[in-house]
Amino acid sequence: MTRSRRFIPSAIAAAATVGAAAAVLAGASTWILLIAAMIPWLLITTARIGVAAGAAMVVALEFWALLVTLMTTAALGLPMVPSVAVLWALFGLGGSIVLARTPTVDRTPSRAGITVALASAFGGLVWLATQGLAAIVPGASRVSWVMRGDSANNMIFARQIVYDSGIRVGPGENPVPLPASLIAVVMDAGRAGIRPEDLARHDLGSFAQVWSISIIITCVLAGLVAGAIARQATRHRATLAVAGSVGSLVPLSWFVTGYSLEFGFFSTQLALPIVCAAIILFLSSPRNPAVTLAMLAVCATLLLAVWSPLVLVPAVLGAIVIVRFPLRLLGTRRWMLAVLLIAGAQLLVYGLVVVLPGFLQNATSLAAGGGIIEFPRLGIVVAVLVAGISASALLAFRRVGHPVVLATVGTIVALAAGIGALLFASRDAADSWGYYPMKLLWMSATILIVLLVGTSAAVLERVGVRGWMRGAGLGVVTLGLVVLLAYAPAPSPSPHLNPVDQVLSGRSLGAADDVAERVSILADARRSHFLWNSGYEFEQPVNLWVTQLWADTLDGNDELRYAAYGFYDSGDIDELCRIVSLLGGDTVVHTAESDLVERVALACPLEGIVVEREAG
């Protein structure tokens, strides 16, 4: 392809970026621009370092750039969305120019690379189709699926970033701001033109949009990890297609995204793709260890900004790169040396400025309990996964120094060290397996599942399984994973649904979007509302969302936080008076109690409570 022929895709990419930037400034979703500006850089990097490594690099750098940008806008008092629109327009235009001047993009990707890329998109396409069907299927959930568990906290953090016009750092600030930042930068687009009574609906829609895109990114990168591992052993396209597609479907299981939705673990949906990106980049380390080490430093910063215990994964993988390629790293010169030094410096600065103050302030919280499903047999599941990965990786690649073997061993060691550190931090608690150790054990299992899909495909190739037997072997592995994960949780009276089922059946939280609609109506920015013995089945989740969205922040107000989670005596009228007082008074109370007006008049006549009867 000549430079003149490269001009056409470059011009299209530039026009798409400029159009997306204009749309964002006019109030459209910020994600339009974030995706458009990424495309030319994706074409450039995949042509130079391969599909998997290129996609991992671009995703990681875009998250990192957004993190740095929002920290800058808050520090300088710049408007958040206009700043992002201008910078990303420049990024996209710069990428278009580089694309036109880069001969390497003329290279046709290998068939194996194309196969892995297409197969890795399968899970994301399934989720995209799910969202499309939800818009037309009666009774489906379009928004309520993001409203379970602690999801409301993500909205509070995101609103604070909107009010601060970016990410503030220091003691008392959110030490893991990236998940809320992604929500905020979408939530803030067009926000000025929204009526106060419609803000809750707008914010919920923004949250659902961000979580959906995060699920797609997770599916793609999980598929790329599995496909990249299998590709180290074979170029057989059918094997690569199965490995990539099965890997991309893992995040759509109940055990991964279904569980995240059940407890509102939005940060998980960002942590998992970053870990996947780190593993993919490590696999490319023999090609350019300096680039790999720099990108692992970026991934480490991102994990510190999302869910800090996972930072040991890129840290251990980075240490392996240093030990394995010391002479090549010492020989780094010129611009690559500058990149390496900057990557190390940004990790050090973020750790000292953001992480350390937050850790010193909240160190005791590592031993805290919290809402999480009981996994009495999860340790056994993880042990089986570790054994399966170790055996299949060694059997497939037959030497300890192979990148896949080093990646799997390094990841297992990092996860085990993280779990050990959290157990040590909670050693004095009544149950050392509290919220954080159990959550990291669960996240470790999800990462190991993806690795096992890739190593299983590789070992079937190495041992000479051919034809339909290869597909049957991968089918047996997949069935074994399903059975293993069904064995992990404690028995539950209600079924655990995968996210596709949650959305299309409308059984996520209430029927369809009934809860979301009620929250959107009651979360009035002009006046607080509260449900009190209303007879509504989902009174507590509605109160959680309405109370938190009204309060905007619960910092320093633990009483209101406990009330929002339903920790009050619904038979004590004084409790209602106390909650209304915490909300600032003048609250509309929705109830099915026929005598509440008289009881309120006697208990707290000065709070300005307005009682509205519910059907019950």
NORURMO-V314407 format. One record per residue. N is the residue number from 0. RES is the residue in one letter. PHI is phi as a letter, one per 20 degrees, with the letter a starting at -180 (999 if undefined). OMEGA is omega in degrees with one decimal (* if undefined). D_FIRST is the distance of its C-alpha to the first C-alpha in Angstrom with 1 decimal. Layout:
# NORURMO-V314407
n={N/N}
res={RES/RES}
phi={PHI/PHI}
omega={OMEGA/OMEGA}
d_first={D_FIRST/D_FIRST}
This chain:
# NORURMO-V314407
n={0/1/2/3/4/5/6/7/8/9/10/11/12/13/14/15/16/17/18/19/20/21/22/23/24/25/26/27/28/29/30/31/32/33/34/35/36/37/38/39/40/41/42/43/44/45/46/47/48/49/50/51/52/53/54/55/56/57/58/59/60/61/62/63/64/65/66/67/68/69/70/71/72/73/74/75/76/77/78/79/80/81/82/83/84/85/86/87/88/89/90/91/92/93/94/95/96/97/98/99/100/101/102/103/104/105/106/107/108/109/110/111/112/113/114/115/116/117/118/119/120/121/122/123/124/125/126/127/128/129/130/131/132/133/134/135/136/137/138/139/140/141/142/143/144/145/146/147/148/149/150/151/152/153/154/155/156/157/158/159/160/161/162/163/164/165/166/167/168/169/170/171/172/173/174/175/176/177/178/179/180/181/182/183/184/185/186/187/188/189/190/191/192/193/194/195/196/197/198/199/200/201/202/203/204/205/206/207/208/209/210/211/212/213/214/215/216/217/218/219/220/221/222/223/224/225/226/227/228/229/230/231/232/233/234/235/236/237/238/239/240/241/242/243/244/245/246/247/248/249/250/251/252/253/254/255/256/257/258/259/260/261/262/263/264/265/266/267/268/269/270/271/272/273/274/275/276/277/278/279/280/281/282/283/284/285/286/287/288/289/290/291/292/293/294/295/296/297/298/299/300/301/302/303/304/305/306/307/308/309/310/311/312/313/314/315/316/317/318/319/320/321/322/323/324/325/326/327/328/329/330/331/332/333/334/335/336/337/338/339/340/341/342/343/344/345/346/347/348/349/350/351/352/353/354/355/356/357/358/359/360/361/362/363/364/365/366/367/368/369/370/371/372/373/374/375/376/377/378/379/380/381/382/383/384/385/386/387/388/389/390/391/392/393/394/395/396/397/398/399/400/401/402/403/404/405/406/407/408/409/410/411/412/413/414/415/416/417/418/419/420/421/422/423/424/425/426/427/428/429/430/431/432/433/434/435/436/437/438/439/440/441/442/443/444/445/446/447/448/449/450/451/452/453/454/455/456/457/458/459/460/461/462/463/464/465/466/467/468/469/470/471/472/473/474/475/476/477/478/479/480/481/482/483/484/485/486/487/488/489/490/491/492/493/494/495/496/497/498/499/500/501/502/503/504/505/506/507/508/509/510/511/512/513/514/515/516/517/518/519/520/521/522/523/524/525/526/527/528/529/530/531/532/533/534/535/536/537/538/539/540/541/542/543/544/545/546/547/548/549/550/551/552/553/554/555/556/557/558/559/560/561/562/563/564/565/566/567/568/569/570/571/572/573/574/575/576/577/578/579/580/581/582/583/584/585/586/587/588/589/590/591/592/593/594/595/596/597/598/599/600/601/602/603/604/605/606/607/608/609/610/611/612/613/614/615}
res={M/T/R/S/R/R/F/I/P/S/A/I/A/A/A/A/T/V/G/A/A/A/A/V/L/A/G/A/S/T/W/I/L/L/I/A/A/M/I/P/W/L/L/I/T/T/A/R/I/G/V/A/A/G/A/A/M/V/V/A/L/E/F/W/A/L/L/V/T/L/M/T/T/A/A/L/G/L/P/M/V/P/S/V/A/V/L/W/A/L/F/G/L/G/G/S/I/V/L/A/R/T/P/T/V/D/R/T/P/S/R/A/G/I/T/V/A/L/A/S/A/F/G/G/L/V/W/L/A/T/Q/G/L/A/A/I/V/P/G/A/S/R/V/S/W/V/M/R/G/D/S/A/N/N/M/I/F/A/R/Q/I/V/Y/D/S/G/I/R/V/G/P/G/E/N/P/V/P/L/P/A/S/L/I/A/V/V/M/D/A/G/R/A/G/I/R/P/E/D/L/A/R/H/D/L/G/S/F/A/Q/V/W/S/I/S/I/I/I/T/C/V/L/A/G/L/V/A/G/A/I/A/R/Q/A/T/R/H/R/A/T/L/A/V/A/G/S/V/G/S/L/V/P/L/S/W/F/V/T/G/Y/S/L/E/F/G/F/F/S/T/Q/L/A/L/P/I/V/C/A/A/I/I/L/F/L/S/S/P/R/N/P/A/V/T/L/A/M/L/A/V/C/A/T/L/L/L/A/V/W/S/P/L/V/L/V/P/A/V/L/G/A/I/V/I/V/R/F/P/L/R/L/L/G/T/R/R/W/M/L/A/V/L/L/I/A/G/A/Q/L/L/V/Y/G/L/V/V/V/L/P/G/F/L/Q/N/A/T/S/L/A/A/G/G/G/I/I/E/F/P/R/L/G/I/V/V/A/V/L/V/A/G/I/S/A/S/A/L/L/A/F/R/R/V/G/H/P/V/V/L/A/T/V/G/T/I/V/A/L/A/A/G/I/G/A/L/L/F/A/S/R/D/A/A/D/S/W/G/Y/Y/P/M/K/L/L/W/M/S/A/T/I/L/I/V/L/L/V/G/T/S/A/A/V/L/E/R/V/G/V/R/G/W/M/R/G/A/G/L/G/V/V/T/L/G/L/V/V/L/L/A/Y/A/P/A/P/S/P/S/P/H/L/N/P/V/D/Q/V/L/S/G/R/S/L/G/A/A/D/D/V/A/E/R/V/S/I/L/A/D/A/R/R/S/H/F/L/W/N/S/G/Y/E/F/E/Q/P/V/N/L/W/V/T/Q/L/W/A/D/T/L/D/G/N/D/E/L/R/Y/A/A/Y/G/F/Y/D/S/G/D/I/D/E/L/C/R/I/V/S/L/L/G/G/D/T/V/V/H/T/A/E/S/D/L/V/E/R/V/A/L/A/C/P/L/E/G/I/V/V/E/R/E/A/G}
phi={999/f/f/f/f/f/f/f/f/f/f/f/f/f/f/f/f/f/f/f/f/f/f/f/f/e/o/f/f/f/f/g/f/g/f/f/f/f/f/f/f/f/f/f/f/f/f/e/c/o/f/f/f/f/f/f/f/f/f/f/f/f/g/f/f/f/g/f/f/f/f/f/f/f/f/e/m/e/f/f/f/g/f/f/f/f/f/f/f/f/g/f/f/f/f/f/f/f/g/f/d/d/f/f/f/f/f/f/g/f/f/f/f/f/f/f/f/f/f/f/e/f/f/f/f/f/f/f/f/f/f/f/f/f/f/c/f/f/n/f/e/e/c/g/f/d/d/e/l/e/g/g/f/f/f/f/f/f/f/f/f/f/f/e/l/q/e/e/d/p/g/n/e/f/f/c/e/f/g/f/f/f/f/f/f/e/f/f/f/m/f/f/e/e/f/g/f/d/f/f/f/f/f/f/f/f/f/f/f/f/f/f/f/f/f/f/f/f/f/f/f/f/f/f/f/f/f/f/f/f/f/f/d/b/d/f/f/f/f/f/f/f/f/f/f/f/g/f/e/g/f/e/f/f/f/d/f/g/f/g/f/f/d/m/e/f/g/f/f/d/f/f/f/f/f/g/f/f/f/f/f/f/f/e/f/f/f/b/f/f/f/f/f/f/f/f/f/f/f/f/f/f/f/f/e/d/b/g/g/f/f/f/f/f/f/f/f/f/f/f/f/f/f/e/c/f/f/f/f/f/e/f/c/l/f/f/f/f/f/f/f/f/f/f/f/f/f/f/f/f/f/f/e/d/f/f/g/f/f/f/e/c/g/f/f/f/e/f/e/r/f/b/f/f/d/f/d/f/g/f/f/f/f/f/f/f/f/f/f/f/f/f/f/f/f/f/d/m/b/f/e/f/g/f/f/f/f/f/f/f/f/f/f/f/f/f/f/f/f/f/f/f/f/f/f/d/f/e/f/f/c/f/e/e/g/f/f/f/f/f/f/f/f/f/f/f/f/f/f/f/f/f/g/f/f/f/f/f/f/f/f/f/e/n/f/c/l/f/f/f/f/f/f/f/f/f/f/f/f/f/f/f/f/f/f/f/f/f/f/f/g/c/f/d/f/e/d/f/f/f/f/g/f/f/e/m/d/e/b/m/e/l/d/f/f/f/f/f/f/f/f/e/f/e/f/e/b/f/c/b/e/c/l/e/n/e/g/d/f/f/f/f/f/g/f/f/f/f/f/f/f/m/b/d/f/m/c/f/f/f/f/f/f/f/e/n/e/b/e/f/e/d/f/f/f/f/f/f/f/f/f/f/e/n/m/l/d/e/d/d/b/d/f/f/d/f/g/f/f/f/f/e/e/b/f/e/e/m/f/d/e/c/f/d/f/m}
omega={179.3/-179.7/-179.6/178.4/175.9/-179.2/-175.7/177.5/178.5/-179.9/178.2/179.5/179.6/179.6/178.7/180.0/-179.5/178.7/179.0/178.8/178.3/179.5/179.4/178.6/178.2/176.3/179.4/-177.7/179.9/-178.7/178.3/-179.0/-179.4/179.4/-177.4/-178.5/-178.3/-170.9/-179.6/178.7/176.9/177.8/-178.6/-175.3/179.6/177.4/-176.1/-172.3/178.0/-174.7/-175.0/-178.5/179.0/179.4/178.9/-179.0/-176.6/179.0/-179.1/-178.4/179.1/175.0/-178.7/179.7/178.8/178.2/-178.8/-179.4/-177.5/172.6/180.0/-179.1/178.3/-178.1/-176.6/-179.0/-179.3/175.8/-169.9/-174.3/175.8/178.6/178.2/-179.1/-178.9/-177.5/-178.4/172.4/177.2/177.3/-178.2/178.7/176.6/177.5/178.5/178.9/178.6/178.7/-178.8/-174.9/-174.9/-179.0/-175.8/179.6/177.5/-177.9/176.9/178.8/179.6/178.6/178.3/178.9/178.6/179.5/179.4/-178.9/-179.1/-179.8/-178.8/178.3/-172.6/-179.7/177.9/177.9/176.7/179.9/177.6/177.3/177.9/179.1/176.9/178.4/-179.2/-179.6/-175.4/-178.7/178.4/177.7/178.4/178.7/178.8/-174.9/-171.6/-177.7/178.5/-169.1/-177.2/174.6/-176.3/-176.5/-178.1/179.1/178.0/-179.9/179.7/178.7/-179.6/178.3/178.6/177.1/176.1/-179.2/-179.7/-176.4/178.5/-175.3/173.5/-178.6/179.2/178.7/179.2/179.3/179.4/-176.9/179.0/-167.4/-172.0/179.0/179.3/179.9/179.2/177.0/-175.1/-174.9/173.4/-179.6/-174.0/-178.8/179.4/-174.4/-176.3/-177.5/-177.0/178.7/-177.6/-178.1/-179.8/-175.9/-178.6/179.0/178.5/-177.5/177.7/177.5/177.6/179.8/179.6/179.8/-178.8/-179.9/178.8/-179.2/177.7/176.8/178.6/179.3/178.6/179.4/-177.4/-176.9/174.5/176.5/179.3/176.3/-179.2/179.5/179.9/177.8/179.4/-178.0/175.5/-177.5/-173.2/169.8/-179.3/-169.1/179.0/178.3/179.6/-179.7/-179.8/-179.5/-179.1/-177.8/177.8/176.9/-178.8/178.4/-179.0/179.5/-179.8/176.7/174.7/-172.9/-177.0/-175.5/178.3/178.4/177.2/179.8/-176.8/-177.5/176.7/-178.4/-179.7/-178.1/178.8/-177.1/173.4/-179.0/-176.6/177.9/178.4/175.7/177.4/178.8/179.4/-179.6/178.7/-179.2/177.3/-179.9/179.0/-174.7/178.7/-179.4/-179.9/-176.0/179.9/178.0/179.7/-178.8/178.2/-178.7/175.7/174.8/176.4/178.6/178.4/176.9/-179.8/179.7/172.9/-179.3/-178.8/179.2/-164.8/-177.0/-179.3/-177.7/-179.7/179.9/177.1/178.5/179.7/178.3/176.3/177.8/178.0/177.7/-179.2/-179.0/-174.5/-175.3/-176.0/-177.0/178.5/177.8/178.0/178.6/179.8/-176.3/171.8/-170.5/-180.0/175.8/178.1/178.6/-179.1/179.9/178.5/179.6/177.8/-178.5/-178.1/177.6/179.6/-178.8/-179.8/179.4/-177.7/-173.2/-173.3/-171.4/-174.7/177.7/178.7/179.1/-179.7/-178.5/-171.9/-175.4/-177.6/-178.3/179.2/178.4/-174.9/171.7/179.3/-178.7/179.9/180.0/177.2/177.5/-175.4/-178.2/-176.8/177.5/177.5/179.4/-179.4/178.2/177.9/179.3/179.9/179.2/-179.3/-179.9/-177.9/-178.3/-177.0/179.0/179.6/-179.7/-177.6/-171.3/162.6/172.6/-175.1/-176.1/179.3/-178.3/-179.7/179.1/179.1/179.8/-178.7/179.7/179.3/179.4/179.5/179.3/-179.1/-179.9/178.9/178.9/178.0/178.2/178.3/179.6/179.6/176.1/177.5/-179.7/-178.0/-175.2/-178.0/-179.7/179.3/176.0/-177.1/176.4/-179.9/-173.5/-172.5/177.3/-179.1/178.8/178.7/176.7/177.4/179.5/176.4/179.6/-179.6/178.7/-178.7/178.2/179.8/178.6/-178.5/176.5/-179.5/-178.6/177.8/177.4/-179.9/-176.2/177.0/176.8/-175.5/-177.2/172.0/176.4/-174.2/172.6/-175.2/179.6/178.4/177.6/178.6/179.2/177.5/176.3/177.8/178.3/-179.9/178.2/178.0/177.5/179.7/179.7/-179.0/-178.7/175.8/-179.2/-170.5/-172.4/174.2/177.3/-177.2/179.4/179.1/-177.2/174.0/-173.8/173.0/-172.7/178.3/178.2/179.2/-176.6/-172.5/179.0/-178.2/-176.6/-178.9/178.0/-174.9/179.3/179.5/-178.5/-178.7/-179.4/-179.8/-179.8/179.5/177.0/-179.3/-179.7/-174.1/-179.7/-176.9/-178.8/-177.0/-176.0/-178.2/177.8/179.0/176.8/-177.2/-177.8/-175.3/-175.6/179.8/-173.6/-175.8/-179.9/-176.3/177.7/177.8/178.1/178.5/-177.8/-176.8/-178.5/-177.6/179.2/176.7/-176.3/-177.2/176.5/178.2/178.7/177.1/-179.8/-177.3/179.7/179.2/178.2/178.9/178.6/179.8/179.2/174.7/-179.8/176.6/-179.4/-176.2/176.0/-176.7/-177.5/178.0/176.5/177.3/178.9/179.8/179.9/179.0/177.3/178.0/178.0/177.7/179.3/179.4/-174.9/173.0/-179.0/-179.4/-173.2/171.6/-179.8/-175.9/-174.9/-174.6/-179.9/-178.9/-178.7/177.8/-179.5/178.4/-172.5/-176.5/-176.3/-174.3/-177.1/177.6/-177.9/172.6/-176.2/174.8/-177.8/173.9/179.9/178.3/*}
d_first={0.0/3.8/6.7/8.1/5.9/6.5/9.9/10.9/11.3/12.7/15.0/16.1/16.9/18.8/20.7/21.6/22.9/25.0/26.3/27.3/29.0/31.0/32.0/33.3/35.3/36.7/37.9/35.1/34.5/32.9/30.9/28.6/27.5/27.5/25.0/22.8/22.5/21.7/18.6/16.0/17.9/17.9/14.1/14.1/17.1/16.4/13.2/15.5/18.8/18.6/19.3/23.0/23.2/20.6/22.4/25.7/24.8/23.6/26.7/29.0/27.8/28.0/31.6/32.4/31.2/33.2/36.2/36.1/35.6/38.6/40.7/39.9/40.7/44.0/44.9/44.2/45.4/42.1/41.4/39.4/37.1/36.4/35.5/33.1/31.6/31.0/29.7/27.3/26.0/25.3/23.8/21.4/20.5/20.1/17.8/15.7/15.6/14.8/11.9/10.4/11.2/10.5/8.0/9.7/8.4/5.4/8.5/10.1/13.6/16.5/18.7/21.5/19.7/18.8/22.5/24.0/22.1/23.2/26.6/27.1/26.7/29.6/32.4/30.8/30.3/34.0/35.1/33.1/34.7/38.1/37.8/36.9/39.9/42.1/41.7/43.2/45.4/49.0/50.5/47.2/46.8/44.2/45.4/48.4/46.4/45.6/49.3/51.0/52.3/51.5/48.6/50.8/50.6/46.8/47.5/50.1/47.9/45.1/47.5/48.7/45.2/45.0/48.3/47.4/44.0/42.4/43.5/46.7/47.5/50.8/53.9/54.4/50.8/48.6/47.4/44.6/43.1/39.5/40.3/42.5/39.8/37.2/40.0/41.1/37.8/37.5/41.2/41.4/38.8/41.0/44.1/46.0/46.2/47.7/51.4/53.3/54.4/50.8/49.5/50.2/48.3/45.3/45.4/45.7/42.8/40.7/41.8/41.0/37.5/36.8/38.4/36.3/33.0/34.4/35.2/31.7/30.3/33.0/32.2/28.5/29.2/32.1/30.0/27.3/30.3/31.7/28.4/27.5/30.9/30.8/27.4/29.2/31.3/29.3/26.0/28.0/26.3/29.6/31.1/28.3/28.3/32.1/32.1/29.5/31.2/34.7/33.8/32.4/35.6/37.9/37.8/39.0/42.2/45.5/45.7/42.7/41.9/45.1/47.2/45.3/46.1/49.6/50.3/47.9/45.9/42.9/42.1/41.5/38.5/36.9/38.3/37.1/33.3/33.7/35.4/32.8/30.1/32.2/32.6/28.8/28.1/31.0/29.5/26.5/29.0/28.8/25.2/26.2/29.8/29.9/27.2/29.1/32.4/31.3/30.0/33.2/35.1/33.3/34.1/37.6/38.0/36.7/39.2/42.0/41.1/41.2/43.6/44.7/46.1/42.7/41.6/42.9/40.0/37.3/40.2/41.1/37.5/36.9/40.1/38.9/35.7/38.0/40.3/37.7/35.5/38.0/36.9/33.2/34.2/36.6/34.0/31.8/31.3/30.1/28.1/28.1/31.9/32.1/30.2/32.5/35.6/34.6/34.0/37.4/39.1/38.0/39.4/42.6/43.0/42.5/44.9/47.5/47.3/46.6/47.4/50.5/52.5/51.8/52.7/55.9/56.9/56.0/56.6/59.4/57.3/55.6/58.8/58.9/59.1/57.2/56.2/54.4/54.9/57.1/55.3/58.3/56.3/53.0/53.8/54.2/50.9/49.1/50.9/49.8/46.2/46.4/48.0/45.5/42.4/44.0/45.0/41.8/39.6/41.8/42.1/38.4/37.3/40.7/40.5/41.3/38.6/35.7/33.6/34.5/38.2/38.1/36.4/39.0/41.9/40.9/40.5/43.8/45.6/44.3/45.4/48.7/49.3/48.6/51.0/53.6/53.3/53.8/56.8/58.3/57.9/59.8/62.3/65.3/64.3/66.3/63.3/60.8/58.2/57.8/54.9/52.4/53.0/52.8/49.7/47.9/49.2/47.8/44.4/44.4/45.0/42.0/39.7/41.2/40.8/37.0/37.1/39.4/37.0/34.3/36.8/38.5/35.4/34.8/38.4/38.5/35.6/37.3/40.7/39.3/39.8/38.0/37.4/39.3/41.2/38.3/37.9/41.7/41.7/39.3/41.4/44.5/43.0/42.0/45.5/47.1/45.3/46.5/50.1/49.9/48.8/51.5/54.0/53.1/54.7/58.3/59.7/59.1/61.0/57.8/54.7/51.5/48.8/45.1/43.1/42.0/45.7/46.8/44.6/45.1/48.8/49.6/51.7/50.2/52.9/55.4/54.5/51.1/50.8/54.5/54.6/51.6/53.2/56.5/55.0/53.1/56.4/58.6/56.2/57.4/56.6/59.9/62.3/62.5/63.1/64.4/65.4/68.8/70.2/68.3/68.3/64.5/63.0/60.2/62.3/61.3/57.5/58.0/60.2/57.8/55.0/57.2/59.1/56.1/54.2/57.4/58.0/54.4/55.3/57.8/57.8/61.5/62.7/63.1/65.8/63.5/60.8/63.4/64.5/61.0/60.7/64.1/66.3/69.4/72.6/72.1/75.9/76.7/76.7/76.8/73.3/72.0/73.6/72.0/68.5/69.0/70.2/67.1/65.0/66.9/69.3/69.1/67.4/67.3/68.5/67.7/70.3/72.2/75.4/78.1/80.0/77.2/78.1/81.6/80.6/78.1/80.7/83.0/80.6/78.3/79.3/77.7/74.1/73.5/72.4/71.7/72.2/70.3/71.5/69.0/69.9/69.9}
